[in-house]
Amino acid sequence: MRWLVIPLFVLTSGCSGLFGDTFRDRSEGYLAASEGKPLVDEKGRLVPVQDAYPIPALTQAVTSPSAFRLPMPERLVAGQAAENQVATLSQYQSEELNPRLSMDGSGSEILLLDSGFANAWAIVTETLSTMDYKLTDLNRSIGAYYLDIERPGTKEDLGWWSRLWGAKPEPVITSYLLKMNRTGTGVYLSLQTDVDALADKAIAHQVLSDLADQLAQ
């Protein structure tokens, strides 16, 4: 192994000797370059040559600045900034949602909104926070609101022993997924028990109707 390392060292250290200055850094070679001889033909006549990218001659002397001062940006008047912000918010909130219940292709009830996703998402989020439904989480990237909805308990919700001892049903809290989806003209909302299953028609109608009424105010 030692005998293999020695030739390798000799080859790597002697590259410049074997190949001359082929690998020399020539990035600054133009600094020491000189103008070549004029191009002539075999009869000694000068061959006219035109530069592809000629450098225009200076019309006046150019002097280098003695110092450079970074220009300061113009100040934004506080009043103008406030007016721009108010105008932006007003325009953002002035879009008509036109909430209305409809049916999708499978016959499931949905809530249609005539607005872009960003505007609809912000308004629905604010509206849900004021309703009786508990907003436990949300995920804007997939358009999902997670709701805990309480309903009165029934005897079917009681266990066998509870029914035997005559216990009274307690309120039942169920988690649902309110999904916002984009359409060509706006968005629509549907109520689901999870990402793959729709909620019962009765509870879906109740939640979507309540939300439509709140958005229409």
N, C-alpha and C positions, 0 to 999 in steps of 0.2 A: 504493500500500500504506500509506503514511503517513497518508493521509486516512481509511483504514478504522480505523486504530488509535486515532485521536483520539476518534471517536464511541464506540467500545467503552470507552475509559477513562472517558468522561463518564458512560456508562450504569452501569458497575460502581461508580463512586464516588458516584453519585447515587441508589442504590437506596433509601437511607433517606429521601431527599427525596421520591422518587416514591411510596413505599409507606408512609411514616410509620414507626411503630415495629413493623411487622408482624414483622420478623426480630429484634427485640430479645430477648435472653436473659431468659426469665421463670422460670427454675428456682428463684429465690429470692424470687419475688414474694409468696409467702405470708407472708414475714416482715413485710412492710409492709401486709398486708391488714387491713381493718377489718370489723366485723360489719355485715351489711346490715340494712335496715329489715324489720320483720315483714311477712309476706305477708297481705294483706287482699283481700276480694272487692270487687265493684263497689258494695256497700252499706256498705263500710267495716268489715265484720265480720272479726275475726281468723280466718284459716284455720289449723286445727291441722296441724302438721307434725311428723313423727316421723323421727328420724335413722335411716338404714339401719344405720350402724355407730356406735352411741353410745359415748362414752368414759366409763367408770365413774368416779364421784367417789372421791377419795382418802379413806380412812378415817383415815389418820394422816399426819403430816408426813414428807416424804421429803427427806433431806439427801444431797448428793453426797459421795462418799468423798474424803478428802484425798489418798489415794495408793492405788495398786493393786499388789498383790503376786501374782505368778504362782504358783499352787499347785504344789508339787513332787509328782511321781508317787510312788506307793508303791514301796518297794524289793521286789524279788523275791528271796526267800530262795534261796541257792545250792542247797540241798538239794532244794527243790521244783522248781527248774529242771532239775536232773539227773534227778529222778524222772520228770518229764514227758517229757524227752528219751528216757529208756530205754523208757518205756511206748510212745512213738510208734514207736521203732525196732522194738520187739518186735511191735507190732501190724502194722507194715509188712512184717516178715519172716515172720509167722505164716500168711500166706495160702497155702493149699494149691495148688500148681501142678498136681499130678496129670498129669505128662507122659505122653503116649501117642501112638503112631504111628497114623495113619489115612490115608484116601484122600480127595482132593477130588473134585469132580464130573467132572473129566477123567481120573481114574484115577491122578493123580500123588500120590506119598507126601508127607505133611505131618506136622508135629509139633504136636499140640494141647496148649494150656496153659490151665487153668482159673484165670485171674487177669486183673486189669486190665492195661492196656498199660503204665502207669508201673512197676508192681511187676515185671511180667514182663521189661520192658526192663532194669531194673537188675540183676536176678538173672542173666539170660542174659549180659549184658555181663561180669559178674564171673566167671561160669562159663567163658566162652570164653577169658578171659585166663589160665586155669589149664590149658587143653587144649593139645594138640600143634599144633592149627591156629593159624596166625599171623594175629592180628587186626590188619590194617593200617590200617583206618579204620572209622568208623561215622557214621551220620546219623540221629539220633533223629526228625527231622521227617518222614522218609519211612519210618522203621522198617527201616533197612538196615545190615547188618554186612558189611564187606568182608574176605574171608578169602583167604589164600594157602595152598593145600593141596599138599603134596608127595606124589608117588607114584613107584614104581620105573619107570625108563625101560624101554622095549621096543625091539626092532629097528625097529619102524615109526617110532619117534621119531628114528632116525638118518638122516642124509642119504645120498645115493648113494655119495659118496666115503668116508664113514665106514664104511659097510657093506662097501665094497670092501677097505678096509685092516683090517677086522676090529676096529674100535673097539668098546669096551664101552658100552652105553647108560648114561647118567647119569640121576640122579633128575630128574624134571620137576616144576616148580612151576606150578600153574595158579591163576588168580584166580577166585573165585566170589563171589556175592552171596547172603547169607542174609537173607531178607526176612521181617519180622514184620508180620502183618496183623491187624486187629481183627475180632472176631466178636461176635455177640450175647451170648455167655456167656464170652468170654475172648479169646485170640489164637491164631494158628497160624503156624508157621514153614515156609518152603519154600526149597529151594536152587536158585539160578539161575546161569546163566553171565553174564547181564546182565539189564537191566530187562524184556526182552521174551522171553527164552528160558529154559526150565527146564534144569537140569543133567541129566546122564546118570543113569538110575535107580540104577545101582550106587553111584556116588559119593554121590548124594542119600541113599540108604538108609544108607550108612556114616556120613555126617556127622550125620544126624538121629538115628540110633540111639545114636551116641556121646554126643551132647548130651543125649538123654533119659536115658541111664544116669547121666550126671554130675548132672543136675538131680534125679534120684530119690534120690541119696545124702543 
